[in-house]
Amino acid sequence: MIPIRDANPSRKKPVVTIFLIIINVLIFIFETSLPYNLLEEFLKIFGFIPLMLTKSLLGFLSGDIQSYILPIFTSMFLHGSWTHLISNMWALWLFGDNVEDRMGHFKFLIFYLVSGFIAALVHYLFNFNSPVVTIGASGAIAGVMGAYFIMFPFARITTLIPLLWIPFFVDIPSFIYIGLWFISQISNGVLTLVGPLYGAGIAWWAHIGGFLYGAYVAPKYKRKRYYGYMKDYYGFFS
């Protein structure tokens, strides 16, 4: 299922969401300009490597531990391919504007960064001995999706469902679309506990951690006015 748009217009211009998308795109363009050997070194420095943090915590590496925590933040602005970048930025654009609208610009930015940090820590807990570089904004975006899931459960998501090469467009309430997405993350995350080959190079537990954090924070920003609730509710049934 591919989300196309949501029938949930925001009241204010999502300046932070737009800013985050622009920054991610510009950094990826910079990545593509690097020769392969420099790119590999660049990703090792600014990507998050769980094993390096573990060694630092155990005292096997010199330097302050902050230098091994900082990549948790820088890694969420790095991507491995155009497909990786576009899929993440599309999800951020689709769900981020409404969450930013509800939280406010500055609080949304902090929420986004903390979501990415929490997501990376959950990934670390399940992969503390992994030497694989972790990059991507998906953990932070999972936090945004978790918040959207709570804030706008009945907002309609126009979804592309290809059946036998025939595209079908279906309006699905967000609690079903995002709920199915979250179930798939849990299923794949559990499979990684069986063996690393089942992970397919995706940080499933980062998605799970980010989503749960977003869902935990979101109730503080749910609109209490009756009109606001009915607006979200009516969006499903109209």
N, CA, C and O of each residue as an XYZ file, in Angstrom:
952
protein
N       0.843     -1.189      0.000
C       0.000      0.000      0.000
C       0.883      1.246      0.000
O       1.819      1.360      0.792
N       0.570      2.172     -0.900
C       1.353      3.398     -1.035
C       0.451      4.588     -0.727
O      -0.526      4.807     -1.443
N       0.747      5.358      0.308
C      -0.089      6.521      0.625
C       0.129      7.630     -0.401
O       1.266      7.951     -0.746
N      -0.956      8.205     -0.879
C      -0.871      9.253     -1.890
C      -1.084     10.635     -1.276
O      -0.306     11.557     -1.522
N      -2.139     10.773     -0.480
C      -2.407     12.048      0.188
C      -3.368     11.804      1.346
O      -3.974     10.739      1.461
N      -3.489     12.809      2.193
C      -4.479     12.724      3.266
C      -5.473     13.869      3.121
O      -5.108     14.974      2.719
N      -6.722     13.597      3.449
C      -7.775     14.617      3.369
C      -7.845     15.357      4.695
O      -8.856     15.313      5.395
N      -6.745     16.042      5.032
C      -6.639     16.679      6.342
C      -5.748     17.909      6.213
O      -4.614     17.903      6.690
N      -6.251     18.967      5.573
C      -5.425     20.152      5.334
C      -5.004     20.834      6.629
O      -5.773     20.894      7.588
N      -3.791     21.341      6.649
C      -3.302     22.061      7.826
C      -3.683     23.532      7.721
O      -3.883     24.055      6.625
N      -3.780     24.189      8.865
C      -4.191     25.593      8.905
C      -3.014     26.524      8.628
O      -3.184     27.593      8.042
N      -1.820     26.111      9.051
C      -0.641     26.959      8.906
C       0.369     26.300      7.979
O       0.369     25.081      7.804
N       1.215     27.108      7.396
C       2.258     26.591      6.518
C       3.239     25.755      7.336
O       3.761     26.240      8.341
N       3.501     24.517      6.933
C       4.392     23.641      7.724
C       5.863     23.958      7.470
O       6.569     23.193      6.813
N       6.314     25.089      7.994
C       7.659     25.575      7.677
C       8.745     24.623      8.171
O       9.758     24.442      7.495
N       8.550     24.015      9.337
C       9.569     23.100      9.864
C       9.619     21.828      9.032
O      10.703     21.329      8.729
N       8.467     21.300      8.662
C       8.429     20.107      7.806
C       9.133     20.373      6.487
O       9.922     19.550      6.024
N       8.852     21.518      5.882
C       9.504     21.886      4.628
C      11.004     22.039      4.828
O      11.796     21.584      4.003
N      11.393     22.683      5.929
C      12.813     22.870      6.240
C      13.528     21.530      6.377
O      14.619     21.349      5.836
N      12.919     20.595      7.095
C      13.531     19.280      7.287
C      13.685     18.545      5.963
O      14.704     17.896      5.725
N      12.688     18.643      5.112
C      12.771     17.984      3.801
C      13.900     18.581      2.974
O      14.671     17.850      2.352
N      14.000     19.906      2.963
C      15.048     20.582      2.185
C      16.431     20.183      2.696
O      17.322     19.884      1.901
N      16.615     20.178      4.005
C      17.909     19.817      4.591
C      18.286     18.384      4.218
O      19.428     18.117      3.845
N      17.334     17.474      4.317
C      17.610     16.079      3.981
C      17.990     15.927      2.510
O      18.908     15.175      2.179
N      17.294     16.631      1.635
C      17.587     16.547      0.199
C      18.964     17.123     -0.099
O      19.738     16.529     -0.848
N      19.270     18.277      0.483
C      20.572     18.913      0.227
C      21.717     18.043      0.729
O      22.742     17.921      0.058
N      21.555     17.446      1.885
C      22.614     16.589      2.411
C      22.786     15.353      1.539
O      23.911     14.904      1.315
N      21.690     14.804      1.047
C      21.825     13.633      0.183
C      22.498     13.997     -1.137
O      23.299     13.221     -1.657
N      22.184     15.156     -1.676
C      22.868     15.609     -2.903
C      24.359     15.733     -2.637
O      25.177     15.372     -3.483
N      24.715     16.244     -1.457
C      26.137     16.311     -1.090
C      26.740     14.911     -1.022
O      27.861     14.693     -1.481
N      26.003     13.969     -0.454
C      26.483     12.586     -0.388
C      26.794     12.041     -1.787
O      27.829     11.410     -2.005
N      25.887     12.294     -2.720
C      26.070     11.758     -4.081
C      27.259     12.394     -4.794
O      27.768     11.840     -5.768
N      27.700     13.548     -4.315
C      28.839     14.216     -4.950
C      30.178     13.647     -4.486
O      31.213     13.937     -5.085
N      30.167     12.846     -3.435
C      31.412     12.316     -2.876
C      31.859     11.055     -3.605
O      31.020     10.230     -3.970
N      33.151     10.889     -3.823
C      33.661      9.606     -4.333
C      33.338      8.495     -3.338
O      33.140      8.762     -2.153
N      33.285      7.273     -3.804
C      32.823      6.165     -2.967
C      33.630      6.033     -1.679
O      33.051      5.824     -0.612
N      34.948      6.149     -1.758
C      35.763      5.964     -0.556
C      35.518      7.065      0.469
O      35.514      6.808      1.673
N      35.309      8.309     -0.016
C      35.019      9.406      0.904
C      33.609      9.293      1.464
O      33.362      9.625      2.623
N      32.690      8.821      0.632
C      31.313      8.629      1.098
C      31.257      7.580      2.204
O      30.555      7.750      3.201
N      31.999      6.502      2.016
C      32.030      5.442      3.020
C      32.553      5.976      4.348
O      32.006      5.663      5.405
N      33.613      6.782      4.294
C      34.181      7.365      5.509
C      33.213      8.377      6.126
O      33.072      8.450      7.347
N      32.553      9.150      5.274
C      31.576     10.142      5.731
C      30.444      9.478      6.509
O      30.043      9.961      7.568
N      29.934      8.372      5.979
C      28.832      7.664      6.638
C      29.275      7.016      7.946
O      28.491      6.922      8.891
N      30.530      6.570      8.004
C      31.038      5.980      9.242
C      31.172      7.020     10.339
O      31.003      6.716     11.520
N      31.479      8.260      9.941
C      31.660      9.324     10.929
C      30.319      9.860     11.416
O      30.123     10.057     12.615
N      29.396     10.094     10.483
C      28.136     10.753     10.827
C      26.957      9.789     10.937
O      25.878     10.184     11.380
N      27.147      8.530     10.540
C      26.116      7.532     10.769
C      26.263      6.948     12.162
O      27.309      7.089     12.796
N      25.213      6.291     12.638
C      25.220      5.729     13.987
C      25.610      4.255     13.929
O      24.954      3.452     13.267
N      26.698      3.912     14.639
C      27.182      2.536     14.687
C      27.018      2.032     16.121
O      27.779      2.444     16.997
N      26.064      1.165     16.382
C      25.811      0.697     17.750
C      27.048      0.152     18.450
O      27.263      0.435     19.629
N      27.860     -0.619     17.749
C      29.039     -1.225     18.361
C      29.996     -0.168     18.896
O      30.612     -0.363     19.944
N      30.127      0.947     18.186
C      31.025      2.012     18.641
C      30.544      2.602     19.960
O      31.354      2.889     20.841
N      29.246      2.785     20.102
C      28.708      3.303     21.360
C      28.907      2.292     22.483
O      29.229      2.667     23.611
N      28.715      1.012     22.178
C      28.927     -0.030     23.185
C      30.375     -0.039     23.668
O      30.634     -0.098     24.870
N      31.311      0.019     22.730
C      32.729      0.038     23.100
C      33.067      1.262     23.935
O      33.874      1.192     24.862
N      32.436      2.392     23.597
C      32.680      3.610     24.362
C      32.145      3.474     25.784
O      32.805      3.877     26.741
N      30.958      2.910     25.918
C      30.359      2.715     27.244
C      31.185      1.764     28.099
O      31.234      1.905     29.321
N      31.834      0.795     27.457
C      32.649     -0.180     28.182
C      34.077      0.309     28.404
O      34.880     -0.373     29.041
N      34.387      1.488     27.879
C      35.704      2.067     28.084
C      36.776      1.557     27.137
O      37.967      1.725     27.401
N      36.369      0.938     26.039
C      37.339      0.402     25.091
C      37.804      1.431     24.074
O      38.754      1.180     23.334
N      37.148      2.584     24.027
C      37.513      3.624     23.072
C      37.842      4.901     23.819
O      37.251      5.199     24.857
N      38.794      5.654     23.279
C      39.151      6.938     23.872
C      38.166      8.002     23.390
O      37.432      7.789     22.425
N      38.159      9.130     24.061
C      37.270     10.221     23.677
C      36.006     10.233     24.507
O      35.640      9.243     25.141
N      35.342     11.388     24.486
C      34.113     11.532     25.253
C      32.999     10.719     24.627
O      32.954     10.533     23.411
N      32.096     10.235     25.476
C      30.972      9.443     24.984
C      30.052     10.276     24.097
O      29.344      9.740     23.244
N      30.071     11.619     24.310
C      29.237     12.484     23.486
C      29.557     12.352     22.006
O      28.679     12.492     21.155
N      30.825     12.082     21.707
C      31.227     11.967     20.305
C      30.647     10.732     19.647
O      30.610     10.649     18.419
N      30.193      9.771     20.438
C      29.573      8.567     19.884
C      28.042      8.632     19.956
O      27.345      7.821     19.347
N      27.532      9.620     20.718
C      26.088      9.844     20.770
C      25.657     10.831     19.691
O      24.556     10.717     19.151
N      26.516     11.797     19.375
C      26.184     12.801     18.362
C      25.740     12.185     17.033
O      24.806     12.703     16.420
N      26.368     11.098     16.560
C      25.915     10.501     15.300
C      24.464     10.034     15.304
O      23.869      9.850     14.242
N      23.885      9.840     16.499
C      22.470      9.484     16.553
C      21.643     10.580     15.891
O      20.666     10.300     15.196
N      22.046     11.839     16.113
C      21.315     12.965     15.530
C      21.696     13.192     14.073
O      20.823     13.419     13.235
N      22.986     13.133     13.760
C      23.399     13.381     12.379
C      22.929     12.274     11.442
O      22.671     12.521     10.264
N      22.818     11.051     11.966
C      22.433      9.926     11.106
C      21.022     10.067     10.566
O      20.711      9.530      9.503
N      20.156     10.786     11.288
C      18.770     10.902     10.824
C      18.612     11.890      9.674
O      17.501     12.118      9.196
N      19.729     12.480      9.226
C      19.693     13.360      8.062
C      20.442     12.738      6.871
O      20.668     13.402      5.859
N      20.818     11.476      7.000
C      21.545     10.781      5.943
C      20.670      9.690      5.341
O      19.822      9.115      6.023
N      20.883      9.409      4.049
C      20.109      8.368      3.371
C      21.001      7.588      2.423
O      22.035      8.076      1.964
N      20.572      6.356      2.139
C      21.407      5.461      1.357
C      21.112      5.445     -0.129
O      21.926      4.952     -0.910
N      19.962      5.973     -0.540
C      19.599      5.966     -1.965
C      18.478      6.967     -2.182
O      17.872      7.466     -1.234
N      18.212      7.251     -3.469
C      17.108      8.148     -3.787
C      15.778      7.554     -3.324
O      14.904      8.277     -2.847
N      15.627      6.232     -3.466
C      14.398      5.577     -3.028
C      14.213      5.727     -1.524
O      13.118      6.024     -1.046
N      15.291      5.519     -0.793
C      15.275      5.681      0.661
C      14.860      7.102      1.039
O      14.009      7.307      1.905
N      15.473      8.071      0.376
C      15.197      9.477      0.661
C      13.758      9.848      0.318
O      13.049     10.429      1.140
N      13.327      9.510     -0.897
C      12.001      9.922     -1.366
C      10.896      9.306     -0.525
O       9.930      9.984     -0.175
N      11.030      8.018     -0.196
C       9.986      7.370      0.601
C       9.874      8.005      1.984
O       8.771      8.186      2.500
N      11.015      8.343      2.581
C      10.987      8.983      3.898
C      10.415     10.394      3.832
O       9.583     10.777      4.654
N      10.872     11.162      2.844
C      10.417     12.549      2.751
C       8.941     12.631      2.370
O       8.241     13.553      2.789
N       8.472     11.685      1.588
C       7.048     11.677      1.237
C       6.193     11.418      2.480
O       5.165     12.067      2.676
N       6.619     10.475      3.311
C       5.889     10.198      4.551
C       5.939     11.404      5.483
O       4.946     11.724      6.136
N       7.085     12.073      5.550
C       7.207     13.260      6.397
C       6.280     14.365      5.902
O       5.629     15.034      6.704
N       6.217     14.560      4.587
C       5.344     15.584      4.018
C       3.872     15.243      4.245
O       3.062     16.124      4.532
N       3.536     13.978      4.115
C       2.149     13.540      4.222
C       1.606     13.700      5.638
O       0.479     14.157      5.826
N       2.408     13.322      6.637
C       1.933     13.316      8.014
C       2.473     14.474      8.858
O       1.876     14.842      9.870
N       3.595     15.041      8.440
C       4.246     16.045      9.274
C       3.513     17.366      9.362
O       3.543     18.019     10.405
N       2.848     17.776      8.279
C       2.228     19.102      8.296
C       1.136     19.209      9.352
O       1.031     20.225     10.038
N       0.323     18.166      9.483
C      -0.768     18.211     10.463
C      -0.260     18.117     11.897
O      -0.784     18.787     12.787
N       0.754     17.293     12.123
C       1.322     17.179     13.469
C       2.005     18.487     13.855
O       1.882     18.940     14.992
N       2.718     19.090     12.918
C       3.340     20.391     13.178
C       2.278     21.445     13.459
O       2.447     22.280     14.347
N       1.182     21.408     12.701
C       0.092     22.354     12.887
C      -0.489     22.248     14.290
O      -0.812     23.261     14.909
N      -0.622     21.038     14.787
C      -1.206     20.814     16.106
C      -0.213     21.155     17.224
O      -0.612     21.707     18.249
N       1.063     20.837     17.040
C       2.060     21.058     18.096
C       2.596     22.479     18.112
O       2.911     23.017     19.174
N       2.700     23.084     16.946
C       3.424     24.342     16.830
C       4.806     24.071     16.257
O       5.342     22.975     16.417
N       5.380     25.058     15.595
C       6.612     24.852     14.831
C       7.779     24.388     15.706
O       8.383     23.350     15.433
N       8.095     25.142     16.741
C       9.278     24.825     17.548
C       9.119     23.503     18.276
O      10.047     22.695     18.297
N       7.956     23.268     18.874
C       7.731     22.019     19.598
C       7.788     20.825     18.650
O       8.243     19.743     19.021
N       7.323     21.035     17.429
C       7.381     19.943     16.449
C       8.824     19.601     16.110
O       9.172     18.425     16.000
N       9.662     20.609     15.945
C      11.074     20.359     15.640
C      11.729     19.566     16.763
O      12.435     18.591     16.506
N      11.500     19.978     18.006
C      12.066     19.253     19.150
C      11.507     17.828     19.188
O      12.248     16.869     19.405
N      10.206     17.702     18.977
C       9.570     16.387     18.973
C      10.182     15.483     17.907
O      10.426     14.303     18.160
N      10.430     16.024     16.728
C      11.013     15.255     15.629
C      12.393     14.735     16.007
O      12.693     13.558     15.810
N      13.225     15.604     16.544
C      14.592     15.213     16.914
C      14.593     14.198     18.056
O      15.362     13.237     18.038
N      13.731     14.417     19.046
C      13.663     13.473     20.171
C      13.121     12.127     19.694
O      13.573     11.081     20.161
N      12.158     12.140     18.770
C      11.641     10.888     18.211
C      12.761     10.098     17.546
O      12.877      8.886     17.730
N      13.581     10.797     16.773
C      14.711     10.126     16.125
C      15.702      9.585     17.128
O      16.263      8.507     16.931
N      15.926     10.328     18.212
C      16.853      9.894     19.255
C      16.317      8.655     19.967
O      17.048      7.683     20.162
N      15.053      8.688     20.353
C      14.434      7.530     21.020
C      14.452      6.319     20.100
O      14.738      5.204     20.536
N      14.146      6.541     18.828
C      14.139      5.446     17.851
C      15.520      4.791     17.768
O      15.634      3.565     17.744
N      16.567      5.623     17.726
C      17.928      5.084     17.646
C      18.297      4.311     18.907
O      18.976      3.288     18.827
N      17.858      4.786     20.069
C      18.159      4.080     21.312
C      17.480      2.712     21.366
O      18.070      1.733     21.822
N      16.224      2.656     20.891
C      15.538      1.360     20.858
C      16.246      0.425     19.879
O      16.421     -0.761     20.162
N      16.649      0.957     18.738
C      17.420      0.153     17.785
C      18.700     -0.352     18.445
O      19.092     -1.504     18.258
N      19.348      0.519     19.218
C      20.590      0.148     19.891
C      20.370     -0.993     20.884
O      21.187     -1.911     20.965
N      19.282     -0.941     21.631
C      19.004     -1.974     22.634
C      18.925     -3.366     22.017
O      19.282     -4.355     22.657
N      18.460     -3.439     20.783
C      18.314     -4.735     20.119
C      19.492     -5.058     19.201
O      19.564     -6.150     18.638
N      20.417     -4.099     19.052
C      21.542     -4.306     18.128
C      22.830     -3.696     18.695
O      23.625     -3.123     17.949
N      23.036     -3.817     20.004
C      24.148     -3.117     20.644
C      25.516     -3.612     20.188
O      26.521     -2.936     20.408
N      25.569     -4.779     19.559
C      26.844     -5.329     19.109
C      26.999     -5.260     17.591
O      27.874     -5.909     17.018
N      26.147     -4.471     16.949
C      26.157     -4.414     15.487
C      27.175     -3.391     14.970
O      27.186     -2.246     15.423
N      28.036     -3.801     14.019
C      28.984     -2.862     13.426
C      28.409     -2.150     12.197
O      29.113     -1.387     11.536
N      27.136     -2.397     11.895
C      26.501     -1.840     10.699
C      26.108     -0.384     10.938
O      25.516     -0.050     11.964
N      26.440      0.466      9.988
C      26.088      1.884     10.079
C      24.582      2.049      9.881
O      24.010      1.516      8.930
N      23.951      2.787     10.782
C      22.518      3.054     10.687
C      22.298      4.500     10.259
O      22.795      5.426     10.900
N      21.549      4.690      9.173
C      21.249      6.036      8.684
C      19.774      6.099      8.285
O      19.136      5.074      8.048
N      19.253      7.310      8.215
C      17.888      7.495      7.746
C      17.007      8.226      8.735
O      17.245      8.199      9.943
N      15.977      8.887      8.202
C      15.051      9.668      9.018
C      13.839      8.866      9.448
O      12.940      9.411     10.088
N      13.791      7.585      9.112
C      12.563      6.810      9.323
C      12.178      6.682     10.790
O      10.988      6.612     11.098
N      13.138      6.650     11.699
C      12.806      6.560     13.113
C      12.073      7.804     13.587
O      11.074      7.710     14.301
N      12.574      8.981     13.186
C      11.915     10.234     13.548
C      10.544     10.338     12.886
O       9.583     10.801     13.499
N      10.463      9.906     11.633
C       9.194      9.969     10.906
C       8.194      8.985     11.497
O       6.991      9.248     11.495
N       8.679      7.855     12.003
C       7.790      6.923     12.693
C       7.164      7.593     13.911
O       6.005      7.336     14.238
N       7.928      8.450     14.579
C       7.374      9.215     15.689
C       6.262     10.141     15.225
O       5.240     10.277     15.897
N       6.460     10.776     14.079
C       5.433     11.643     13.499
C       4.180     10.829     13.167
O       3.058     11.277     13.406
N       4.382      9.639     12.619
C       3.236      8.777     12.288
C       2.502      8.321     13.541
O       1.275      8.222     13.546
N       3.250      8.044     14.600
C       2.621      7.663     15.855
C       1.763      8.789     16.407
O       0.671      8.547     16.923
N       2.254     10.023     16.300
C       1.489     11.176     16.762
C       0.248     11.383     15.893
O      -0.834     11.670     16.404
N       0.411     11.235     14.584
C      -0.722     11.385     13.658
C      -1.784     10.336     13.951
O      -2.979     10.626     13.911
N      -1.354      9.136     14.243
C      -2.255      8.018     14.552
C      -3.182      8.360     15.718
O      -4.360      8.006     15.705
N      -2.645      9.049     16.726
C      -3.435      9.428     17.899
C      -4.238     10.698     17.647
O      -5.395     10.794     18.055
N      -3.629     11.671     16.978
C      -4.271     12.969     16.790
C      -5.407     12.939     15.762
O      -6.441     13.582     15.946
N      -5.200     12.189     14.683
C      -6.159     12.197     13.572
C      -6.527     10.768     13.163
O      -6.261     10.372     12.028
N      -7.123     10.000     14.051
C      -7.369      8.588     13.751
C      -8.344      8.351     12.600
O      -8.304      7.296     11.965
N      -9.222      9.321     12.322
C     -10.231      9.115     11.291
C      -9.958      9.914     10.017
O     -10.784      9.921      9.104
N      -8.801     10.589      9.946
C      -8.446     11.302      8.722
C      -8.272     10.288      7.592
O      -7.688      9.224      7.797
N      -8.766     10.608      6.420
C      -8.718      9.678      5.301
C      -7.362      9.734      4.591
O      -6.854     10.815      4.296
N      -6.793      8.581      4.324
C      -5.540      8.455      3.579
C      -5.867      7.829      2.230
O      -6.270      6.668      2.162
N      -5.696      8.590      1.165
C      -5.887      8.022     -0.169
C      -4.694      7.115     -0.452
O      -3.550      7.570     -0.474
N      -4.964      5.841     -0.667
C      -3.919      4.821     -0.747
C      -3.973      4.083     -2.077
O      -5.041      3.683     -2.540
N      -2.804      3.912     -2.678
C      -2.695      3.139     -3.915
C      -2.465      1.670     -3.564
O      -1.503      1.323     -2.878
N      -3.367      0.815     -4.049
C      -3.245     -0.623     -3.829
C      -3.203     -1.311     -5.189
O      -4.246     -1.470     -5.824
N      -2.017     -1.723     -5.654
C      -1.934     -2.397     -6.957
C      -2.369     -3.857     -6.860
O      -1.830     -4.620     -6.058
N      -3.331     -4.234     -7.669
C      -3.804     -5.615     -7.730
C      -3.681     -6.114     -9.168
O      -4.345     -5.611    -10.074
N      -2.809     -7.123     -9.360
C      -2.581     -7.671    -10.702
C      -2.233     -6.556    -11.691
O      -2.742     -6.516    -12.811
N      -1.348     -5.648    -11.248
C      -0.857     -4.547    -12.071
C      -1.930     -3.495    -12.354
O      -1.708     -2.591    -13.158
N      -3.073     -3.602    -11.710
C      -4.121     -2.601    -11.876
C      -4.141     -1.730    -10.622
O      -4.316     -2.245     -9.518
N      -3.964     -0.417    -10.780
C      -3.942      0.452     -9.596
C      -5.350      0.754     -9.085
O      -6.228      1.163     -9.845
N      -5.540      0.549     -7.808
C      -6.789      0.900     -7.145
C      -6.490      1.957     -6.090
O      -5.550      1.826     -5.306
N      -7.310      3.009     -6.086
C      -7.149      4.070     -5.100
C      -8.292      3.976     -4.098
O      -9.466      4.046     -4.464
N      -7.931      3.816     -2.832
C      -8.912      3.600     -1.779
C      -8.664      4.592     -0.652
O      -7.521      4.818     -0.255
N      -9.742      5.186     -0.136
C      -9.636      6.054      1.032
C      -9.728      5.205      2.297
O     -10.737      4.548      2.554
N      -8.653      5.236      3.078
C      -8.567      4.423      4.288
C      -8.376      5.341      5.483
O      -7.536      6.239      5.429
N      -9.131      5.145      6.565
C      -8.881      5.956      7.760
C      -7.476      5.714      8.289
O      -6.959      4.599      8.224
N      -6.876      6.751      8.803
C      -5.461      6.666      9.171
C      -5.206      5.609     10.237
O      -4.138      4.998     10.248
N      -6.164      5.382     11.134
C      -5.896      4.399     12.180
C      -5.768      2.988     11.602
O      -5.113      2.132     12.196
N      -6.390      2.745     10.448
C      -6.234      1.448      9.794
C      -4.925      1.406      9.004
O      -4.155      0.452      9.116
N      -4.681      2.452      8.202
C      -3.455      2.460      7.390
C      -2.212      2.418      8.279
O      -1.348      1.558      8.106
N      -2.125      3.354      9.234
C      -0.936      3.409     10.085
C      -0.891      2.206     11.017
O       0.188      1.711     11.341
N      -2.063      1.732     11.451
C      -2.097      0.543     12.304
C      -1.523     -0.674     11.603
O      -0.753     -1.429     12.198
N      -1.895     -0.873     10.330
C      -1.347     -1.993      9.560
C       0.154     -1.827      9.359
O       0.916     -2.792      9.426
N       0.565     -0.584      9.112
C       1.999     -0.315      8.953
C       2.746     -0.690     10.234
O       3.802     -1.321     10.177
N       2.198     -0.301     11.386
C       2.873     -0.579     12.651
C       2.931     -2.077     12.927
O       3.938     -2.576     13.431
N       1.867     -2.791     12.604
C       1.870     -4.245     12.785
C       2.971     -4.886     11.953
O       3.631     -5.821     12.405
N       3.171     -4.383     10.733
C       4.228     -4.927      9.874
C       5.609     -4.659     10.467
O       6.516     -5.480     10.333
N       5.765     -3.513     11.122
C       7.059     -3.202     11.756
C       7.329     -4.160     12.910
O       8.448     -4.648     13.068
N       6.297     -4.430     13.722
C       6.460     -5.354     14.839
C       6.779     -6.758     14.336
O       7.654     -7.435     14.876
N       6.063     -7.191     13.297
C       6.285     -8.536     12.750
C       7.717     -8.694     12.265
O       8.378     -9.687     12.570
N       8.190     -7.716     11.514
C       9.565     -7.789     11.006
C      10.584     -7.614     12.125
O      11.653     -8.223     12.096
N      10.252     -6.774     13.120
C      11.159     -6.605     14.243
C      11.340     -7.896     15.014
O      12.454     -8.227     15.419
N      10.252     -8.632     15.220
C      10.325     -9.923     15.915
C      11.156    -10.915     15.111
O      11.906    -11.709     15.680
N      11.023    -10.867     13.791
C      11.802    -11.776     12.942
C      13.301    -11.528     13.085
O      14.096    -12.463     12.993
N      13.690    -10.275     13.310
C      15.123     -9.998     13.473
C      15.684    -10.653     14.734
O      16.885    -10.902     14.828
N      14.812    -10.930     15.697
C      15.269    -11.614     16.908
C      15.594    -13.074     16.622
O      16.360    -13.708     17.348
N      14.991    -13.604     15.537
C      15.273    -14.982     15.125
C      16.654    -15.064     14.486
O      17.420    -15.995     14.736
N      16.955    -14.069     13.656
C      18.250    -14.050     12.990
C      18.406    -12.774     12.192
O      17.420    -12.268     11.657
N      19.631    -12.228     12.093
C      19.851    -10.955     11.406
C      19.486    -10.991      9.928
O      19.204     -9.948      9.338
N      19.487    -12.175      9.324
C      19.160    -12.264      7.902
C      17.723    -11.841      7.624
O      17.396    -11.447      6.504
N      16.863    -11.920      8.635
C      15.468    -11.552      8.451
C      15.264    -10.036      8.491
O      14.185     -9.547      8.156
N      16.280     -9.303      8.891
C      16.121     -7.864      9.022
C      16.110     -7.119      7.710
O      15.548     -6.027      7.621
N      16.725     -7.692      6.683
C      16.775     -7.074      5.353
C      17.371     -5.670      5.386
O      17.036     -4.828      4.552
N      18.264     -5.420      6.362
C      18.954     -4.141      6.407
C      18.093     -2.971      6.841
O      18.472     -1.820      6.621
N      16.953     -3.227      7.446
C      16.044     -2.165      7.884
C      15.986     -2.151      9.409
O      15.897     -3.199     10.049
N      16.039     -0.953      9.979
C      16.028     -0.810     11.444
C      14.590     -0.840     11.945
O      14.027      0.199     12.292
N      13.998     -2.023     11.983
C      12.590     -2.161     12.363
C      12.324     -1.672     13.772
O      11.302     -1.035     14.028
N      13.237     -1.964     14.689
C      13.019     -1.573     16.080
C      13.114     -0.066     16.263
O      12.516      0.483     17.188
N      13.850      0.602     15.403
C      13.866      2.068     15.433
C      12.493      2.607     15.073
O      12.014      3.561     15.687
N      11.856      1.997     14.075
C      10.503      2.409     13.688
C       9.530      2.182     14.842
O       8.693      3.036     15.137
N       9.645      1.032     15.486
C       8.745      0.706     16.594
C       8.935      1.693     17.749
O       7.963      2.200     18.309
N      10.185      1.955     18.093
C      10.465      2.879     19.191
C       9.998      4.286     18.896
O       9.400      4.939     19.751
N      10.267      4.760     17.680
C       9.837      6.102     17.303
C       8.325      6.229     17.327
O       7.787      7.218     17.823
N       7.641      5.230     16.792
C       6.180      5.250     16.743
C       5.580      5.296     18.149
O       4.684      6.096     18.418
N       6.066      4.450     19.033
C       5.528      4.394     20.389
C       5.762      5.710     21.134
O       4.916      6.155     21.910
N       6.908      6.319     20.888
C       7.165      7.621     21.525
C       6.196      8.665     21.002
O       5.637      9.440     21.779
N       5.991      8.693     19.686
C       5.055      9.656     19.113
C       3.650      9.456     19.626
O       2.952     10.427     19.918
N       3.223      8.209     19.740
C       1.883      7.907     20.249
C       1.760      8.290     21.721
O       0.680      8.667     22.178
N       2.857      8.195     22.460
C       2.850      8.551     23.880
C       2.728     10.063     24.075
O       2.032     10.521     24.980
N       3.400     10.827     23.232
C       3.410     12.282     23.374
C       2.125     12.908     22.846
O       1.665     13.915     23.383
N       1.544     12.331     21.809
C       0.434     12.948     21.079
C      -0.779     13.344     21.920
O      -1.350     14.405     21.670
N      -1.206     12.536     22.916
C      -2.419     12.922     23.667
C      -2.341     14.296     24.312
O      -3.377     14.913     24.561
N      -1.152     14.787     24.585
C      -1.003     16.111     25.173
C      -1.450     17.203     24.208
O      -1.746     18.325     24.620
N      -1.495     16.864     22.921
C      -1.829     17.856     21.906
C      -3.156     17.573     21.216
O      -3.498     18.236     20.236
N      -3.891     16.613     21.707
C      -5.212     16.349     21.119
C      -6.145     17.511     21.399
O      -6.206     18.025     22.516
N      -6.863     17.914     20.377
C      -7.750     19.059     20.510
C      -8.909     18.702     21.422
O      -9.583     17.692     21.218
N      -9.134     19.522     22.416
C     -10.166     19.228     23.398
C     -11.529     19.785     22.986
O     -12.561     19.327     23.477
N     -11.537     20.761     22.097
C     -12.812     21.350     21.706
C     -13.642     20.356     20.920
O     -13.104     19.563     20.148
N     -14.930     20.396     21.111
C     -15.850     19.469     20.457
C     -15.773     19.598     18.947
O     -15.783     18.596     18.233
N     -15.695     20.829     18.458
C     -15.632     21.038     17.020
C     -14.424     20.347     16.411
O     -14.513     19.740     15.344
N     -13.269     20.448     17.115
C     -12.060     19.830     16.578
C     -12.213     18.332     16.472
O     -11.782     17.731     15.488
N     -12.829     17.712     17.485
C     -13.022     16.273     17.446
C     -13.939     15.870     16.293
O     -13.655     14.922     15.562
N     -15.047     16.608     16.142
C     -15.997     16.267     15.090
C     -15.409     16.492     13.710
O     -15.763     15.795     12.759
N     -14.512     17.463     13.596
C     -13.868     17.705     12.303
C     -13.061     16.489     11.888
O     -13.137     16.057     10.738
N     -12.284     15.929     12.820
C     -11.505     14.732     12.522
C     -12.439     13.553     12.249
O     -12.196     12.761     11.338
N     -13.488     13.443     13.026
C     -14.417     12.327     12.900
C     -15.162     12.380     11.572
O     -15.336     11.366     10.896
N     -15.596     13.578     11.218
C     -16.371     13.754      9.995
C     -15.516     13.460      8.765
O     -16.028     13.054      7.722
N     -14.197     13.672      8.904
C     -13.316     13.436      7.768
C     -13.370     11.995      7.296
O     -13.116     11.725      6.121
N     -13.696     11.057      8.186
C     -13.759      9.645      7.814
C     -15.058      9.330      7.100
O     -15.061      8.618      6.096
N     -16.157      9.853      7.608
C     -17.451      9.436      7.104
C     -17.986     10.275      5.950
O     -18.979      9.892      5.332
N     -17.361     11.407      5.641
C     -17.903     12.264      4.594
C     -17.720     11.652      3.210
O     -18.124     12.249      2.213
